[in-house]
């Protein structure tokens, strides 16, 4: 197989990200002509979840626009690469809901196998680059990976809050659970965490999140 054939094979495989759906709902409504609508009676006109490709695209924009709020100087191109590739493993491993205790027990093993197969479709040096970007994101031990992780946590919460807390309500999410899991945003950006923590307080007051 030629180098180009390997690269094109990987790119075609990544198209499958468009069919990996997350728990977060998109904001689009009927008036904007959104496709793949799911109707749930009169109270919810349009409740389609975002897919991994949409999530990754949105994170690229988050990185480009919000990089000034990183706690540390970052290589923006590296952050963009990281948020682009971080969920490719879900093509094989699937999306694991962040509060699914059982699913998260084997998440790392599933994703490691997925990374080996999927990035292994690429020529050797690109396989190495992509796998290292993914591993760095998972470790969250560099300025770029800490900021990328902050954006990855922030984006779905913004959508969920703007959508009236639909996913939180659907899963019976509690304030402390959401707050504690997403506190790592602070490692990447104090300013973004301050905004999100205030948003979570509003969400509780508005009945989107409950407390024990």
N, C-alpha and C positions, 0 to 999 in steps of 0.2 A: 504494500500500500504506500502510495506517495505521501509526501508531507502535506500537500494540498488536500488530498483525499482524507487524511486523518483530521485535518482542521475542519473541513466541511462536515465530516461525520459528527464531530463534536458539536458544531453549531446547529446541525439539524436535531441532535439529541436534546440540546438546550431549549428547543421549541416546546418541549414537553412541560416546561415551567408554566406555560400558559394554562395548563389543565390541573395544576396543583393549587387547590383552593385553601385559603387560610380562614381563621375565625373572624377576621376584621371585615366589616361591611364597607363598601365604597359609598361615597357621598352622592354620586350621580342620581338624578331623579328622572321620571318619565319625560319631563319636558325637554330634556337634553338628548332624547333618543337613545338612551342606554340599551344595550343588547343583553341577552341572557337574563331576562327579568324573572324573578320569583315573586309571585304575588301571595300575600298572606292576609287576605281579607281587606277590608276598607281602611284599617288602621295603619297598615304598612304597605304603601304603594309600590315601593321598590326596595328589595332587600337582597341584593346580590353581593356575595363576598368577593374580596379582591383575590387575585391569584399571585403566585410567587413572582411572575414576570412584572406585574404591575407594582408590587411591593418594592422590588429591586430598583425599578425605574424611578419610583417616588423617592427612594433613599438617595439616589444620585442627585436629584434636585435639592434634597435636604442638605446634602454635603456641600454642594456648590454655593448654596445661599446662606447656610448657617455656620460655615467654618470659622468665622470670626469669633464665635462663642466658645470655641474649644479652650479648655484650661491651659493647654500647651500648644506651641506652634506645631502644625502638622503638614505633612506632604499631601496636599489635596488630591493629587492624581492617585496616590496610593490609597487614600480613603475611598475614592470613587471606585477604584478597582476592587477593593475589599467588599464594599456593599453590593457591587454587581455580582460577584461570584459567591457570596456567603451562603446563599440558599440553593445553589445548583444541586447540592447533595440531596435535596428533598425530592428530586426526580425519582430517586430510588427509595429514599428513606421515608418519604412522606412528611407532611407537616404535623408536628406534635404540639398539641395545645399546651401552652406554657404552664397551666395548672393541672395537667394530667400527670399525677404522681406515678402511676404504673408505666405509662408510655415513656416518661422521662428516664426511667431506670435503665432502659436499653437504648436510649436515643443516641448516645455517643458511639456505641458499637455499630448501630445501623448506619450512622452517618460516616463513620470511618470506612466501612466497606463501600459505601456509595462514592466517597471521595476517591478511593483507589480505582474503582471502575471508571467513573466518569472522567476524571482528569487524566486517567490513563489512556483515554482515547486520543489525546493530543500528542504531538511530537514531544520528545523527552524534556527539552528545556522549558517548554510551555506547561507541561505537566508539573514540573518542579515549581515553577512560578505560581501557578494557580493553587496548588496544594499548600504551598507555604503561606500564601495570602489567606486561605481558608483557615489554616491552623493558627495563624497569628490572630485572626479575628476571634477564634474560639478561646484562645488563651487570654485575650484582652490585657496584654502586658506591655503595650507600647502606646505612645500618644495617639497614633492613627487608629489602632484597634479599640482603644478606650472610647475615642470619639465616635467611631463607627458603631460600636455597641450602644452608645448613648442614643444615636439617631434611630437605630433598630428598635429600641424600646419606646422611644418617643412617638414615632410615626403612628403605630396602631392605636396608641392611647388618644392622640389628637383626633383621629378619625372616629374612634369609638365615642369619645365625649361629644363631638360635633353631631354624631348620629343619635344622640340622646341616651348613650350608654347601652345600646341594644345588645351588644355581645356580653357585657358584664351582667346584664339582667338575665340573659339567656342561660348563663352558666352559674348564676347565683354568686357572683364574685363579691368578696368582702373587701372593705377598705384596707385593712391591715395587710391582707394577702397581696393586693395590687401595689400598695405603697412599698412594702418590703422587697418585693421582687424587682421593682423598677428603681430603687434607690441607687443602683449602680450608674444611673445616668449622671449622678454627681461626680463620678470618677472621670467622666469625659468632659463635663461642662457644668459648673456651678450655676451659671445663669439659666441654662435650659432646665436644670433640675428645679430651680426656684419657681420657674413658670409652671412646670408640670405638677409640683407639689401643691401649689395654689389651685391648680385646675382640679386636682383630686379632692381637695377640700370642698370646692364648689360642687363636684359630682356627688359627694356624700350628702350635702345639704339639699341637693335637688332630687335625691332618692335614687340615683343611678347605682350607688354602692351602699352596702349595708355594713353594720358592725355587729359583732356577736353580743 
